Each structure stands twice: as C-alpha cells, then as structure tokens.
Amino acid sequence: MTTPGRTEHLVLPGVLTAAEAAETVVGIRAVQREDGAIPWFRGHHLDPWDHTEAAMALDAAGEHDAAARAYDWLARHQLPDGSWYAAYHDGDAGQPTDRSRESNFCAYIAVGVWHHYLATGDDAFLDRMWPSVYAAVEFVLRLQQPGGQIGWKREAVEDGDTAVTDALLTGNSSVYHALRCALAIADEREEPQPDWELATGALGHAIRSHPERFLDKSRYSMDWYYPVLGGAVTGAQAKERIEERWDEFVVPGLGVRCVLPNPWVTGGESCELALALWAMGESDRALEILQSIQHLRADGGMYWTGYVFDDKAVWPEELTSWTAGSLLLAVAALGGDEATTAVFGGDRLPRGLDPECCQA
C-alpha cells in the first residue's frame, strides 16, 4: 500500500501534496493487472510505450516491485523479432488489437529499464532485461533509413508484414532518447555497441538538421517539443524552438494544445512540455504548466486525458494511467528524483555521438 511518506519527494506547490501523490500512485496500481500489464484503463488497450511510462511513474514513487512486474510483462511477451504489437486489449497478451509494430513503442523499453536500474541499482534486473532491450533496439534499427531517420513501423498485411518507411519526428525523437538509454545500459554492462552509436548519431543529425526527412505533423504540439524532450535539440537551439511556437500551443491557465487549431488541451502533452522545460533549465515555467492542468485532476487522484475549452467539457471521458504517469514523472524531475533527472536530464547518457560523416 502506497503511503504519503513514500511520495514526499513528489510534493510540488500547487500541483501535488504528498497525500495526493500517494492517491495517484494507488490509482495507477489499481489499473495494473496481476501479470504486470498496465493498460490505459481497465477494459481499454495497452500499448508498450504508455505501459512503460506508467511503470516509470511507479518507480519514481518507490513502487519498484510493481514497476519490475511491468517490465517482466514486456520481456515475457516480446515477439521473436524483438518487437511488440501496438495494442493489446486490456493488457491481455493473447488479445492483440493492432498487429503493427511501431519503432517508437518498441524502443521505449530501454528508457524504462535504465530508469528502473538507476532507481534500484538492481544488477540482476539489468542482466535479466538486457536481451529484451538488445532485441528491441535491433528491431528498431532495421527500420533506419539512409538519411538516419527511423521508419514508423512494420505494418501487418494479409500475407505477413511490410515496412512503413515514412518517419515521424515525435516518434524519432523518442527513439533517439531510447537509443541513448540503451547505449548507457550497454556501457554499464561493458558491452559496447559501436553500430548503435553510429545509428544514434545519424538519427540525431536528421532530427536537428533535416526536417524534410519526416512527415509534416507540425500542427501537433508533440512535434514542437519532442526534439527537446528527447535530447536531440539542446541549448540555444532548444530555447529558440520552444519560444517560436509557445503562443500557438500554450493556453494560459489551461495547459497545452494537442493539435492546432483544435480548442483542446491535454494532460499528457502538458506534462511532457513541462519535462522539456525542466530539461532546458526553465523550472519556473515548467511549474506553471503543471499548475495550469490541475483542473484535469479527478476524484481518486487520476487525470482526465483532455479538456475542450470552447465547450468547457472534459473530453474524452477517460482517466488514463499514462496521463497520471506523465504528471508524476514531471513532478519527480522538478523534485530532484535522481533516477528521473538522470534519464530526462541526460546525466549518464552518452554525448557527442554525431560522426563527421553525418554532417552533410
């Protein structure tokens, strides 16, 4: 049972008290199945990325056994090629509802595993999860294109599957983060992966310098802040990128729009932007964003996915584990949680991966 004493580092003025943080953790735990799966909410689907995000939030709250069970679920149900399906009904591995295998979803296990290791120092866990991380990265890098970008997914078709080589900037930015975490794991295990380093460098260069290599999704806020959140864009370039479209996406007092021009703010995007701002050294603005979405908190400590401010209505009417998880992770970063700050702040992640050959 989670107690306020285990979540004191998640206290943030105007965002969470210790009791509220504990209540949110209990809410995520209530969604988790006995086998470790964490669907969006019970009766909805699980996707591997959001499952991992919720597991990371559990680690940030000290619920390490529950988080480990979530990662063990991934290890048990990894497909032979190193991937996972994009969706499983209610987290039931026997009921996939989307048989495509998305590069972004599959890569993210590396972020979660590195975060859990930093939170626990559990060498046995790292050893146990390494084969899954390795296989997932190899699957993802088989989708890398000559320009460095990573293809979106392998799509199920009637007689097998086919690679979708179109690349998404948001997904690739998350993959970039995951590859750096995978390299950190490899380094911790003293198993260098020079091919991964080259692939990561090429991907980072594509994200920073070649927007034409990605599908145009610029009306989505994630394409705006994810290159910063994923660590591909830093320093002055990051600040310039965020300032450029701040007024388009940020709705004062309400949060961050998901997509333009829709009058819809979402909790997940708001919390992720807060994480990106924190990583840039702008904790004050990050705090303001988190304070602005407290209207999404529901009885029981979970958070509504979004709010349509023209109609003054919650929409959709769902309380998702990953929205609550993203809030806890953002608060943990601002609160100085060591594992969370290391993962999202870049500490103990490799730098300087761009080879000269990729600077064309």
C-alpha positions as a LaTeX table, in Angstrom:
\begin{tabular}{lrrr}
\hline
Residue & $x$ (\AA) & $y$ (\AA) & $z$ (\AA) \\
\hline
Met1 & 0.00 & 0.00 & 0.00 \\
Thr2 & 1.42 & 3.38 & $-1.01$ \\
Thr3 & 1.72 & 5.87 & 1.83 \\
Pro4 & 2.36 & 9.63 & 1.73 \\
Gly5 & 5.78 & 9.02 & 3.30 \\
Arg6 & 6.93 & 7.21 & 0.18 \\
Thr7 & 5.89 & 10.09 & $-2.07$ \\
Glu8 & 7.19 & 13.10 & $-0.15$ \\
His9 & 9.63 & 13.91 & $-2.97$ \\
Leu10 & 6.61 & 14.23 & $-5.28$ \\
Val11 & 5.27 & 17.23 & $-3.37$ \\
Leu12 & 5.09 & 20.32 & $-5.59$ \\
Pro13 & 3.28 & 23.55 & $-4.61$ \\
Gly14 & 0.03 & 23.97 & $-6.48$ \\
Val15 & 0.40 & 20.56 & $-8.11$ \\
Leu16 & 0.59 & 17.73 & $-5.57$ \\
Thr17 & 0.62 & 17.22 & $-1.85$ \\
Ala18 & 2.17 & 14.01 & $-0.50$ \\
Ala19 & $-1.31$ & 12.58 & 0.11 \\
Glu20 & $-2.43$ & 13.49 & $-3.41$ \\
Ala21 & 0.67 & 11.91 & $-4.92$ \\
Ala22 & 0.05 & 8.73 & $-2.95$ \\
Glu23 & $-3.55$ & 8.71 & $-4.17$ \\
Thr24 & $-2.39$ & 9.00 & $-7.79$ \\
Val25 & 0.05 & 6.12 & $-7.37$ \\
Val26 & $-2.71$ & 3.98 & $-5.89$ \\
Gly27 & $-4.81$ & 4.88 & $-8.96$ \\
Ile28 & $-2.12$ & 3.63 & $-11.35$ \\
Arg29 & $-1.61$ & 0.50 & $-9.26$ \\
Ala30 & $-5.34$ & $-0.19$ & $-9.48$ \\
Val31 & $-5.10$ & $-0.22$ & $-13.29$ \\
Gln32 & $-2.17$ & $-2.67$ & $-13.29$ \\
Arg33 & $-3.10$ & $-6.30$ & $-13.83$ \\
Glu34 & $-1.74$ & $-9.12$ & $-11.69$ \\
Asp35 & 0.53 & $-10.16$ & $-14.56$ \\
Gly36 & 2.15 & $-6.70$ & $-14.59$ \\
Ala37 & 0.38 & $-5.20$ & $-17.60$ \\
Ile38 & $-0.71$ & $-1.55$ & $-17.34$ \\
Pro39 & $-3.44$ & $-0.70$ & $-19.87$ \\
Trp40 & $-4.69$ & 2.85 & $-20.40$ \\
Phe41 & $-7.50$ & 1.93 & $-18.03$ \\
Arg42 & $-9.19$ & $-1.38$ & $-17.32$ \\
Gly43 & $-11.15$ & $-2.54$ & $-20.36$ \\
His44 & $-9.16$ & $-0.34$ & $-22.76$ \\
His45 & $-5.96$ & $-1.29$ & $-24.54$ \\
Leu46 & $-2.30$ & $-1.43$ & $-23.55$ \\
Asp47 & 0.40 & $-0.07$ & $-25.81$ \\
Pro48 & 4.07 & $-0.71$ & $-24.95$ \\
Trp49 & 5.06 & 2.98 & $-24.77$ \\
Asp50 & 2.35 & 4.10 & $-22.36$ \\
His51 & 2.74 & 0.90 & $-20.35$ \\
Thr52 & 6.40 & 1.83 & $-19.85$ \\
Glu53 & 5.57 & 5.44 & $-18.98$ \\
Ala54 & 3.24 & 4.28 & $-16.22$ \\
Ala55 & 5.88 & 1.83 & $-14.94$ \\
Met56 & 8.43 & 4.66 & $-14.76$ \\
Ala57 & 5.98 & 6.67 & $-12.67$ \\
Leu58 & 5.69 & 3.74 & $-10.27$ \\
Asp59 & 9.47 & 3.67 & $-9.91$ \\
Ala60 & 9.51 & 7.43 & $-9.29$ \\
Ala61 & 7.08 & 6.79 & $-6.44$ \\
Gly62 & 9.15 & 3.98 & $-4.95$ \\
Glu63 & 6.87 & 1.20 & $-6.17$ \\
His64 & 9.79 & $-0.78$ & $-7.56$ \\
Asp65 & 8.25 & $-4.26$ & $-7.35$ \\
Ala66 & 5.20 & $-3.14$ & $-9.33$ \\
Ala67 & 7.42 & $-1.47$ & $-11.92$ \\
Ala68 & 9.59 & $-4.59$ & $-12.25$ \\
Arg69 & 6.47 & $-6.67$ & $-12.90$ \\
Ala70 & 5.58 & $-4.29$ & $-15.73$ \\
Tyr71 & 8.98 & $-4.78$ & $-17.37$ \\
Asp72 & 8.79 & $-8.52$ & $-16.87$ \\
Trp73 & 5.49 & $-8.44$ & $-18.77$ \\
Leu74 & 7.31 & $-6.90$ & $-21.71$ \\
Ala75 & 10.09 & $-9.48$ & $-21.55$ \\
Arg76 & 7.63 & $-12.38$ & $-21.45$ \\
His77 & 5.58 & $-11.16$ & $-24.40$ \\
Gln78 & 8.26 & $-9.83$ & $-26.74$ \\
Leu79 & 7.84 & $-11.18$ & $-30.25$ \\
Pro80 & 10.62 & $-13.24$ & $-31.87$ \\
Asp81 & 11.84 & $-10.27$ & $-33.96$ \\
Gly82 & 12.30 & $-8.10$ & $-30.84$ \\
Ser83 & 9.08 & $-6.12$ & $-31.19$ \\
Trp84 & 5.67 & $-5.88$ & $-29.53$ \\
Tyr85 & 2.30 & $-5.33$ & $-31.10$ \\
Ala86 & 0.99 & $-1.79$ & $-30.97$ \\
Ala87 & $-2.05$ & $-2.64$ & $-28.84$ \\
Tyr88 & $-3.40$ & $-5.40$ & $-26.62$ \\
His89 & $-6.97$ & $-5.48$ & $-25.30$ \\
Asp90 & $-6.92$ & $-4.69$ & $-21.57$ \\
Gly91 & $-3.26$ & $-5.71$ & $-21.45$ \\
Asp92 & $-4.05$ & $-9.31$ & $-22.40$ \\
Ala93 & $-1.08$ & $-10.54$ & $-24.44$ \\
Gly94 & $-3.34$ & $-13.12$ & $-26.08$ \\
Gln95 & $-5.62$ & $-10.42$ & $-27.49$ \\
Pro96 & $-3.61$ & $-8.04$ & $-29.70$ \\
Thr97 & $-5.92$ & $-5.50$ & $-31.31$ \\
Asp98 & $-3.32$ & $-3.79$ & $-33.51$ \\
Arg99 & $-0.70$ & $-6.10$ & $-35.02$ \\
Ser100 & 1.50 & $-3.35$ & $-36.40$ \\
Arg101 & 4.83 & $-2.96$ & $-34.55$ \\
Glu102 & 5.86 & 0.64 & $-34.08$ \\
Ser103 & 9.52 & 1.60 & $-33.78$ \\
Asn104 & 8.84 & 4.22 & $-31.13$ \\
Phe105 & 6.79 & 1.85 & $-28.99$ \\
Cys106 & 9.40 & $-0.89$ & $-29.18$ \\
Ala107 & 12.41 & 1.30 & $-28.42$ \\
Tyr108 & 10.98 & 2.80 & $-25.25$ \\
Ile109 & 11.69 & $-0.25$ & $-23.12$ \\
Ala110 & 15.31 & 0.98 & $-22.95$ \\
Val111 & 14.24 & 4.21 & $-21.26$ \\
Gly112 & 12.19 & 2.35 & $-18.68$ \\
Val113 & 14.80 & $-0.29$ & $-17.95$ \\
Trp114 & 17.55 & 2.32 & $-17.50$ \\
His115 & 15.27 & 4.37 & $-15.24$ \\
His116 & 14.45 & 1.31 & $-13.10$ \\
Tyr117 & 18.11 & 0.41 & $-12.80$ \\
Leu118 & 19.06 & 3.92 & $-11.73$ \\
Ala119 & 16.21 & 3.89 & $-9.19$ \\
Thr120 & 17.11 & 0.50 & $-7.70$ \\
Gly121 & 20.72 & $-0.38$ & $-8.56$ \\
Asp122 & 19.41 & $-3.88$ & $-9.30$ \\
Asp123 & 22.12 & $-5.56$ & $-11.39$ \\
Ala124 & 20.14 & $-8.79$ & $-11.66$ \\
Phe125 & 17.24 & $-6.86$ & $-13.19$ \\
Leu126 & 19.56 & $-5.25$ & $-15.75$ \\
Asp127 & 21.02 & $-8.63$ & $-16.66$ \\
Arg128 & 17.54 & $-10.12$ & $-16.99$ \\
Met129 & 16.23 & $-7.32$ & $-19.20$ \\
Trp130 & 19.30 & $-6.87$ & $-21.41$ \\
Pro131 & 18.25 & $-9.49$ & $-24.01$ \\
Ser132 & 14.89 & $-7.74$ & $-24.41$ \\
Val133 & 16.49 & $-4.32$ & $-24.75$ \\
Tyr134 & 19.05 & $-5.64$ & $-27.23$ \\
Ala135 & 16.42 & $-7.36$ & $-29.39$ \\
Ala136 & 14.16 & $-4.31$ & $-29.35$ \\
Val137 & 16.95 & $-1.97$ & $-30.45$ \\
Glu138 & 17.95 & $-4.33$ & $-33.25$ \\
Phe139 & 14.33 & $-4.41$ & $-34.46$ \\
Val140 & 14.15 & $-0.63$ & $-34.44$ \\
Leu141 & 17.45 & $-0.11$ & $-36.25$ \\
Arg142 & 16.38 & $-2.44$ & $-39.04$ \\
Leu143 & 13.87 & 0.31 & $-39.86$ \\
Gln144 & 16.54 & 3.05 & $-40.11$ \\
Gln145 & 16.69 & 4.81 & $-43.47$ \\
Pro146 & 19.79 & 6.09 & $-45.33$ \\
Gly147 & 19.14 & 9.62 & $-44.05$ \\
Gly148 & 19.31 & 8.49 & $-40.42$ \\
Gln149 & 15.58 & 8.67 & $-39.71$ \\
Ile150 & 13.72 & 5.61 & $-38.39$ \\
Gly151 & 10.74 & 4.21 & $-40.28$ \\
Trp152 & 7.46 & 4.37 & $-38.45$ \\
Lys153 & 6.56 & 0.68 & $-38.14$ \\
Arg154 & 6.13 & $-2.71$ & $-39.64$ \\
Glu155 & 2.52 & $-2.98$ & $-40.74$ \\
Ala156 & 0.64 & $-6.28$ & $-40.67$ \\
Val157 & $-0.69$ & $-7.33$ & $-44.07$ \\
Glu158 & $-2.58$ & $-10.41$ & $-45.18$ \\
Asp159 & 0.48 & $-12.49$ & $-46.04$ \\
Gly160 & 2.89 & $-11.17$ & $-43.40$ \\
Asp161 & 4.08 & $-7.64$ & $-42.82$ \\
Thr162 & 5.70 & $-4.73$ & $-44.61$ \\
Ala163 & 7.96 & $-1.89$ & $-43.52$ \\
Val164 & 6.46 & 1.60 & $-43.40$ \\
Thr165 & 9.48 & 3.78 & $-44.11$ \\
Asp166 & 7.81 & 7.16 & $-43.52$ \\
Ala167 & 9.30 & 8.73 & $-40.39$ \\
Leu168 & 7.59 & 10.68 & $-37.61$ \\
Leu169 & 9.55 & 13.43 & $-35.87$ \\
Thr170 & 7.93 & 12.84 & $-32.47$ \\
Gly171 & 8.50 & 9.11 & $-32.64$ \\
Asn172 & 12.07 & 9.53 & $-33.84$ \\
Ser173 & 12.83 & 11.97 & $-31.04$ \\
Ser174 & 11.61 & 9.38 & $-28.54$ \\
Val175 & 13.66 & 6.70 & $-30.29$ \\
Tyr176 & 16.73 & 8.95 & $-30.04$ \\
His177 & 16.23 & 9.14 & $-26.27$ \\
Ala178 & 15.72 & 5.38 & $-26.09$ \\
Leu179 & 18.87 & 4.63 & $-28.08$ \\
Arg180 & 20.94 & 6.76 & $-25.72$ \\
Cys181 & 19.46 & 4.88 & $-22.76$ \\
Ala182 & 20.21 & 1.58 & $-24.50$ \\
Leu183 & 23.81 & 2.70 & $-25.01$ \\
Ala184 & 24.02 & 3.62 & $-21.33$ \\
Ile185 & 22.82 & 0.12 & $-20.43$ \\
Ala186 & 25.39 & $-1.42$ & $-22.80$ \\
Asp187 & 28.11 & 0.71 & $-21.25$ \\
Glu188 & 27.05 & $-0.30$ & $-17.73$ \\
Arg189 & 27.32 & $-3.94$ & $-18.81$ \\
Glu190 & 30.66 & $-3.28$ & $-20.56$ \\
Glu191 & 29.22 & $-4.46$ & $-23.86$ \\
Pro192 & 29.96 & $-1.60$ & $-26.28$ \\
Gln193 & 27.68 & $-1.25$ & $-29.31$ \\
Pro194 & 29.51 & 0.91 & $-31.88$ \\
Asp195 & 26.86 & 0.31 & $-34.55$ \\
Trp196 & 24.22 & 1.69 & $-32.21$ \\
Glu197 & 26.39 & 4.75 & $-31.60$ \\
Leu198 & 26.65 & 5.46 & $-35.32$ \\
Ala199 & 22.92 & 4.94 & $-35.80$ \\
Thr200 & 22.10 & 7.26 & $-32.90$ \\
Gly201 & 24.40 & 9.96 & $-34.24$ \\
Ala202 & 22.84 & 9.79 & $-37.68$ \\
Leu203 & 19.34 & 9.95 & $-36.17$ \\
Gly204 & 20.19 & 12.97 & $-34.01$ \\
His205 & 21.60 & 14.80 & $-37.01$ \\
Ala206 & 18.45 & 14.10 & $-39.02$ \\
Ile207 & 16.24 & 15.43 & $-36.21$ \\
Arg208 & 18.25 & 18.64 & $-35.83$ \\
Ser209 & 19.06 & 19.44 & $-39.41$ \\
His210 & 16.73 & 17.67 & $-41.84$ \\
Pro211 & 13.03 & 18.28 & $-41.16$ \\
Glu212 & 12.27 & 17.25 & $-44.75$ \\
Arg213 & 13.06 & 13.64 & $-43.81$ \\
Phe214 & 9.97 & 13.47 & $-41.59$ \\
Leu215 & 6.25 & 13.61 & $-42.31$ \\
Asp216 & 4.82 & 17.07 & $-41.74$ \\
Lys217 & 2.94 & 16.86 & $-38.44$ \\
Ser218 & 3.79 & 20.41 & $-37.39$ \\
Arg219 & 0.27 & 21.15 & $-36.21$ \\
Tyr220 & 0.81 & 18.65 & $-33.38$ \\
Ser221 & 2.44 & 20.05 & $-30.27$ \\
Met222 & 4.49 & 16.90 & $-29.80$ \\
Asp223 & 6.44 & 17.65 & $-32.97$ \\
Trp224 & 7.22 & 21.05 & $-31.42$ \\
Tyr225 & 8.67 & 19.98 & $-28.07$ \\
Tyr226 & 9.69 & 16.34 & $-28.52$ \\
Pro227 & 13.07 & 17.02 & $-30.15$ \\
Val228 & 13.88 & 18.90 & $-26.92$ \\
Leu229 & 12.34 & 16.32 & $-24.60$ \\
Gly230 & 14.19 & 13.50 & $-26.35$ \\
Gly231 & 17.51 & 15.30 & $-26.01$ \\
Ala232 & 18.30 & 15.73 & $-29.69$ \\
Val233 & 17.89 & 19.52 & $-29.55$ \\
Thr234 & 19.54 & 21.32 & $-26.63$ \\
Gly235 & 20.91 & 24.67 & $-25.52$ \\
Ala236 & 20.13 & 27.80 & $-27.51$ \\
Gln237 & 18.54 & 25.78 & $-30.31$ \\
Ala238 & 16.10 & 24.26 & $-27.83$ \\
Lys239 & 15.15 & 27.63 & $-26.36$ \\
Glu240 & 14.63 & 29.10 & $-29.82$ \\
Arg241 & 12.45 & 26.16 & $-30.84$ \\
Ile242 & 10.22 & 26.41 & $-27.78$ \\
Glu243 & 9.86 & 30.20 & $-27.94$ \\
Glu244 & 8.98 & 30.12 & $-31.62$ \\
Arg245 & 5.63 & 28.40 & $-31.16$ \\
Trp246 & 4.86 & 28.95 & $-27.48$ \\
Asp247 & 1.86 & 31.21 & $-28.10$ \\
Glu248 & 0.40 & 28.79 & $-30.63$ \\
Phe249 & 0.33 & 25.79 & $-28.33$ \\
Val250 & 0.20 & 27.03 & $-24.73$ \\
Val251 & $-3.19$ & 28.15 & $-23.43$ \\
Pro252 & $-2.54$ & 30.19 & $-20.26$ \\
Gly253 & $-4.17$ & 28.69 & $-17.20$ \\
Leu254 & $-5.35$ & 25.57 & $-19.03$ \\
Gly255 & $-2.38$ & 23.68 & $-20.47$ \\
Val256 & $-1.03$ & 22.70 & $-23.87$ \\
Arg257 & $-2.99$ & 22.10 & $-27.04$ \\
Cys258 & $-2.61$ & 18.67 & $-28.57$ \\
Val259 & $-3.20$ & 19.79 & $-32.16$ \\
Leu260 & $-3.86$ & 23.08 & $-33.92$ \\
Pro261 & $-6.32$ & 24.68 & $-34.29$ \\
Asn262 & $-8.46$ & 22.49 & $-32.03$ \\
Pro263 & $-9.52$ & 24.10 & $-28.71$ \\
Trp264 & $-8.35$ & 21.03 & $-26.78$ \\
Val265 & $-5.66$ & 20.90 & $-24.10$ \\
Thr266 & $-4.32$ & 17.57 & $-22.90$ \\
Gly267 & $-2.63$ & 16.47 & $-19.71$ \\
Gly268 & $-0.02$ & 14.24 & $-21.31$ \\
Glu269 & 1.28 & 16.89 & $-23.69$ \\
Ser270 & 1.29 & 19.48 & $-20.90$ \\
Cys271 & 3.34 & 17.27 & $-18.58$ \\
Glu272 & 5.77 & 16.36 & $-21.34$ \\
Leu273 & 6.29 & 20.02 & $-22.20$ \\
Ala274 & 6.95 & 20.64 & $-18.50$ \\
Leu275 & 9.62 & 17.92 & $-18.59$ \\
Ala276 & 11.18 & 19.51 & $-21.67$ \\
Leu277 & 11.19 & 22.93 & $-19.99$ \\
Trp278 & 12.81 & 21.46 & $-16.89$ \\
Ala279 & 15.50 & 19.84 & $-19.06$ \\
Met280 & 16.17 & 23.29 & $-20.58$ \\
Gly281 & 16.65 & 24.76 & $-17.11$ \\
Glu282 & 13.29 & 26.54 & $-17.05$ \\
Ser283 & 11.77 & 25.04 & $-13.92$ \\
Asp284 & 9.59 & 28.07 & $-13.20$ \\
Arg285 & 7.75 & 27.78 & $-16.49$ \\
Ala286 & 7.55 & 24.01 & $-16.06$ \\
Leu287 & 5.86 & 24.52 & $-12.69$ \\
Glu288 & 3.38 & 26.98 & $-14.20$ \\
Ile289 & 2.39 & 24.44 & $-16.85$ \\
Leu290 & 1.83 & 21.72 & $-14.25$ \\
Gln291 & $-0.19$ & 24.07 & $-12.07$ \\
Ser292 & $-2.33$ & 25.02 & $-15.05$ \\
Ile293 & $-3.66$ & 21.49 & $-15.58$ \\
Gln294 & $-4.95$ & 20.84 & $-12.08$ \\
His295 & $-8.47$ & 21.22 & $-13.50$ \\
Leu296 & $-7.86$ & 17.78 & $-15.06$ \\
Arg297 & $-7.43$ & 16.03 & $-11.71$ \\
Ala298 & $-10.40$ & 13.82 & $-10.86$ \\
Asp299 & $-11.66$ & 12.30 & $-7.63$ \\
Gly300 & $-9.44$ & 9.34 & $-6.84$ \\
Gly301 & $-6.25$ & 11.02 & $-7.98$ \\
Met302 & $-6.26$ & 10.17 & $-11.69$ \\
Tyr303 & $-6.34$ & 12.72 & $-14.52$ \\
Trp304 & $-8.68$ & 13.29 & $-17.42$ \\
Thr305 & $-6.98$ & 12.97 & $-20.79$ \\
Gly306 & $-8.08$ & 16.38 & $-22.01$ \\
Tyr307 & $-10.40$ & 19.37 & $-21.90$ \\
Val308 & $-12.23$ & 21.18 & $-24.72$ \\
Phe309 & $-12.11$ & 24.76 & $-23.53$ \\
Asp310 & $-14.59$ & 26.20 & $-26.06$ \\
Asp311 & $-17.26$ & 23.84 & $-24.77$ \\
Lys312 & $-15.89$ & 23.75 & $-21.19$ \\
Ala313 & $-16.07$ & 19.98 & $-21.26$ \\
Val314 & $-13.80$ & 17.10 & $-20.34$ \\
Trp315 & $-13.09$ & 15.01 & $-23.43$ \\
Pro316 & $-12.66$ & 12.13 & $-23.83$ \\
Glu317 & $-14.18$ & 10.97 & $-20.59$ \\
Glu318 & $-11.33$ & 8.67 & $-19.65$ \\
Leu319 & $-8.79$ & 8.59 & $-16.84$ \\
Thr320 & $-5.59$ & 7.20 & $-18.31$ \\
Ser321 & $-2.69$ & 5.61 & $-16.47$ \\
Trp322 & $-0.18$ & 7.32 & $-18.75$ \\
Thr323 & $-1.58$ & 10.82 & $-18.13$ \\
Ala324 & $-1.18$ & 10.28 & $-14.40$ \\
Gly325 & 2.23 & 8.73 & $-15.06$ \\
Ser326 & 3.47 & 11.69 & $-17.07$ \\
Leu327 & 2.38 & 14.04 & $-14.28$ \\
Leu328 & 4.28 & 12.06 & $-11.65$ \\
Leu329 & 7.42 & 11.94 & $-13.81$ \\
Ala330 & 7.35 & 15.69 & $-14.41$ \\
Val331 & 6.92 & 16.35 & $-10.71$ \\
Ala332 & 9.70 & 13.87 & $-9.91$ \\
Ala333 & 12.07 & 15.72 & $-12.23$ \\
Leu334 & 11.27 & 19.09 & $-10.68$ \\
Gly335 & 11.57 & 17.49 & $-7.24$ \\
Gly336 & 15.07 & 16.21 & $-7.94$ \\
Asp337 & 14.39 & 12.46 & $-8.03$ \\
Glu338 & 17.81 & 11.12 & $-9.03$ \\
Ala339 & 16.75 & 8.43 & $-11.50$ \\
Thr340 & 14.21 & 10.66 & $-13.24$ \\
Thr341 & 16.55 & 13.64 & $-13.51$ \\
Ala342 & 19.30 & 11.40 & $-14.88$ \\
Val343 & 17.05 & 9.92 & $-17.56$ \\
Phe344 & 15.40 & 13.14 & $-18.73$ \\
Gly345 & 18.27 & 15.49 & $-17.96$ \\
Gly346 & 20.85 & 13.46 & $-19.85$ \\
Asp347 & 23.12 & 12.63 & $-16.93$ \\
Arg348 & 24.88 & 9.31 & $-17.54$ \\
Leu349 & 23.69 & 9.26 & $-21.14$ \\
Pro350 & 26.23 & 9.29 & $-23.98$ \\
Arg351 & 27.00 & 12.58 & $-25.72$ \\
Gly352 & 28.90 & 13.56 & $-28.84$ \\
Leu353 & 27.50 & 10.73 & $-30.97$ \\
Asp354 & 27.37 & 12.61 & $-34.27$ \\
Pro355 & 30.03 & 11.25 & $-36.64$ \\
Glu356 & 31.63 & 13.61 & $-39.16$ \\
Cys357 & 30.13 & 11.63 & $-41.97$ \\
Cys358 & 26.63 & 12.66 & $-40.87$ \\
Gln359 & 27.22 & 16.42 & $-41.07$ \\
Ala360 & 26.29 & 16.69 & $-44.73$ \\
\hline
\end{tabular}
